[in-house]
């Protein structure tokens, strides 16, 4: 059973680490829907979006330590 199916059956988002007993992370349903949408895109579009997202995340992290 996939992690997504498991999370859906449990009616909550579950991170892989949670299943390994390491961490519990609750994911906002709107965010999860966006991630699923990105995952369903063709490889090139997905890579462009993830590249941009990674850059934005890095920028926010750098701002927080400055």
N, C-alpha and C positions, 0 to 999 in steps of 0.2 A: 504494500500500500504506500502511495506517495505521501510525502509530508503534507502537501496541500490537502489531500483527501482526508488525512488524519485530523488536520486542523479543522476542516469543515465539519467533520463528524463530531468533533469535540465542541463545535460552535465557538471556537477561538483560534487565534493565530498562535502557532507554536514554533519556536525556533529549534533548529537541529540540536543545539547545545542542550536545550531543555530535555530532549529525548535521551541525551547521554548523561543527564543528571548534573550538568555543569551550571547552567544559567537559565533563568526564566525571563522571557521577553514577550511582552504583549504588544502586538502590532495593531495600529489603527486600521480599521477596515478600509478606509479611503486610501490609505497608503498601500495596503495589500492589493487592492484593485488596480492601482497604478502599476505596481510591480508586475502583476500578472499580465497587464496590457503590454508592457515593455517586453516581457518574456515571449509573447506571442508574435512580436514583430520580426521582420526578416533580419538576418544577422547584421547587415550593414547599418540599418537604422538603429538597431539595438546598441551596437558598438558606439555609434555617434552619441546617442543619448547617455549611455553610461560614462563615456569619456567626459562629456559636459557636466554630468552630475558629480563625477569624481572631482573635477576642477572646482566646482562650487563648494563641495564639502571641504576640500582642502583650504579654500579661501576663508570659509567661516572658522575653521579650526585655527588658522593662522591669526585671524583677528582676535580670537579669544585669548591667545597667549601674548599678544602685543600690548 
